Amino acid sequence: MKRLSDMTLEEKIGQLVMYGKYGEAQQKALAEGRIGSFLNNRGEETQSRQNIALDSPTGIPLIIGDDVIHGFRTIFPIPLALSCSFDMGLIEETCALSAREAAMEGINMIFAPMVDISRDPRWGRVAEGAGEDPYLGSEVARARVRGYQRNDWEDLPKIAACAKHYVAYGAPQGGRDYDGADISERSLREIYLPPFDAAVKAGVMSVMSSFNDLNGIPVSGNERAIRGILRGELGFEGVVVSDWESVEELVNHSIASDGREAARLGFKAGVDIDMNSGVYERYLKELVREGKLTIEEIDEAAWRVLKLKERLGLFGKKRFVIEEARRLSLENPAAKELALKAARESMVLLKNRDLLPLRKGTKLAVIGQLADDRPDMLGCWAGQVEAQESVTVLEGLENLGEEFLYERGSEINSDIEGGIGKAREIAAKAQVVLMVLGETSSMSGENRSRADITIPAAQRRLLRSVMEVNENVVLVVVSGRPLVLSWEEANVPAILQLWQPGHQAGNALAEILYGIHNPSGKLTMTFPTAVGQIPIYYNRKNTGRPLFKKYIDIQDEPLFPFGWGLSYTDFDYEDLALSTDSLKGGEELRVSARVTNRGDYDGSETVMLFVRDVTASVTRPVMELKGFEKLFLKAGQSKTVQFEITEETLTFLDENFRPVLEKGRFEVFLGRNSVEHLKGCFELI
């Protein structure tokens, strides 16, 4: 294997080239040692290409990347759903298993986690993130990086996580995917950068530069964003890989006149690896000869790539032999149990007017195409699986031994001739009607923005008609984003947000419906009352006229706020206590309260701590999440939960974006969500 100093310029540039295609040109370049990475190939394909690379003049193995967003062979809930578990250990375990399954097919770079904060549910890729809050988003980023990069095996490729999409990709105008992010420097630093900072501190090995324009300069050509902030301020020393052809797309953004100029701008900005466009392969050598790039700059980027390959343990291999990942997939009881647990913990009970849990033997009618649907239980980016491996809602009920009548009623977006009539007929015979409605997997994810985020019209007509003959409806919402459910919240007695929960969807739902498992998920993204409220999020600013009504035609409040999530039991919060009402710099303040399960069911409750800086030199949000803890309490049991407030908790960025700690009054809120909580206050002196 060649050292960097022994490589030709073409071979060095080859280490900066990644392809998702494999035509004659790529085959020739690979055999000549002029390609360093591939994506979207697995198993025998990967084995073959790795061995060709070993036989090439450089003898340097390949980085093999793939989008393992929420599972590879075992599919877990979409990341937005799993964030609602507020269980960082569970999230980490799902990523560790996903990484191991991917490694068994030769993958060594996972294009995840997506750590984009988003406040706009119209954007389809909210499904891939952790919601609207930068504190929670940072905690999830750490957990996912730890899981993907656990690498606790000896006989498989090591995995590099790739935090994406750097940066502010989650703030597209109008919720339109790929659109520009026109945001303030404060929003960039306080909302969108923290999860990337957390990923870097957790040791993430690679970062993906995003498609979007950031305040006039597309990120994949933005030297300040990549070299200045990511490397200079956050201290990232790993590899930056572009998103799919995002370097060449600088031409479409109109900041590069052609591919040559795009290659120069992308490379100068700090993008080490060009994904699939080929502009580095075509133009970097010429740019060096023209004096527009230097050999030293090429060496620096190539060295980072080679250093990553060394960390992944790729050097020193004589042959690559890829195992079949199915050996660790659904036949593995531990994987199946983890998928079941993840699905159960992710569901959010939005409303329950004493209809749930169901009693065994309840005369049940099930209505909705999604109740007998396999692929749409998996969500977007559903890994490398066959749809038949997922458990439908109907199968989950059958697995519990429950009997029911079933009708589709309608298609997702259209009526079925006679469908509503048949649905009404079985609904009239039932004690309870389970209606499974919402989105398909293809309605969220990349390039899947929606202007109307209600349940599709055909399904809404079906719901309203069924309720005319039986009001005892449990609405199960399948979606990859928060939906506008205003009519449903006002009229349907029970609503359960299923999300797209993965392979064990049906089994997990059945256990929730019949009280075998008590729901404990809490929303990490606000559900709007109407699309006109978007963007809507809990940690807003107060404005100069906080008591004025925001809208004249709808309520100001969201339909379901951040942290909302019901249980089959009742949790009481009492005895809020602060260890002091005057905190000095360098000291810690302890905030505690007693939480009691007053109901008849054992259950888990996520306790949240919010803080407000009442008066500061720059405007601060009305509250900010600063901690959370998930408790399990048996019926009648009490526990005291305690949080510590430190200087770091109270520090913010001043008008010059420098961290500052200012004296003054602070309010603390400890409770079940962003609107229901106990309140205390203290002075920082």
Salt bridges, closest charged atoms under 4 A:
GLU10 OE2 - LYS285 NZ 2.14
GLU11 OE1 - LYS2 NZ 3.06
GLU32 OE2 - LYS28 NZ 2.69
GLU32 OE1 - ARG34 NH2 2.70
GLU45 OE2 - ARG49 NH2 3.81
ASP55 OD1 - ARG319 NH2 2.76
ASP66 OD2 - ARG42 NE 2.59
ASP67 OD1 - LYS164 NZ 3.22
GLU92 OE1 - ARG146 NE 2.95
GLU92 OE2 - ARG150 NH2 3.01
GLU93 OE2 - ARG150 NH2 2.69
GLU105 OE2 - ARG73 NH2 2.58
ASP116 OD2 - HIS165 ND1 2.79
ASP120 OD2 - ARG122 NH2 2.73
GLU128 OE2 - ARG125 NE 2.69
GLU139 OE2 - ARG142 NH1 2.65
ASP179 OD2 - ARG176 NE 2.63
GLU185 OE2 - ARG189 NE 2.73
GLU185 OE2 - ARG224 NH2 2.61
GLU190 OE2 - ARG186 NH1 2.91
GLU190 OE2 - ARG620 NH1 2.98
ASP197 OD1 - LYS201 NZ 2.67
GLU233 OE1 - ARG189 NH1 2.78
ASP243 OD2 - HIS165 NE2 3.75
GLU248 OE2 - ARG282 NH2 3.32
GLU261 OE2 - ARG264 NH2 2.81
ASP272 OD2 - ARG231 NH2 2.83
ASP272 OD1 - ARG304 NH2 2.78
GLU281 OE2 - ARG34 NH1 3.45
GLU286 OE1 - ARG260 NH1 2.55
GLU290 OE2 - ARG260 NH1 3.11
GLU290 OE1 - LYS292 NZ 3.79
GLU297 OE2 - LYS268 NZ 2.73
ASP299 OD1 - LYS12 NZ 2.84
GLU300 OE2 - ARG304 NH1 3.19
GLU310 OE1 - LYS307 NZ 3.29
GLU323 OE1 - ARG327 NH1 2.80
GLU324 OE2 - ARG73 NH2 3.72
GLU337 OE2 - ARG344 NH2 3.67
GLU345 OE2 - HIS517 NE2 3.28
GLU345 OE1 - LYS630 NZ 2.92
GLU389 OE2 - ARG326 NH1 2.96
GLU389 OE1 - HIS503 NE2 3.73
GLU395 OE2 - ARG374 NH2 2.49
GLU402 OE2 - LYS360 NZ 2.87
GLU411 OE2 - ARG408 NH1 2.97
ASP415 OD1 - ARG461 NH2 3.14
GLU425 OE2 - LYS429 NZ 3.90
GLU439 OE2 - ARG450 NH1 2.60
GLU439 OE2 - ARG481 NH1 2.66
GLU446 OE1 - ARG125 NH1 3.43
GLU468 OE1 - ARG424 NH1 2.85
GLU511 OE1 - ARG344 NH1 2.87
ASP556 OD1 - LYS549 NZ 3.83
ASP572 OD2 - ARG598 NE 2.90
GLU574 OE2 - ARG594 NH2 2.96
GLU574 OE2 - ARG598 NH2 2.91
ASP575 OD2 - ARG594 NH1 2.32
ASP602 OD2 - LYS634 NZ 3.91
GLU605 OE2 - LYS522 NZ 3.16
GLU605 OE2 - ARG672 NH1 3.65
GLU624 OE2 - ARG620 NH2 3.34
ASP654 OD2 - ARG658 NE 3.66
GLU667 OE1 - ARG612 NH1 3.70
GLU667 OE2 - ARG665 NH1 3.37
GLU667 OE2 - LYS679 NZ 3.44
GLU676 OE1 - ARG672 NE 3.82
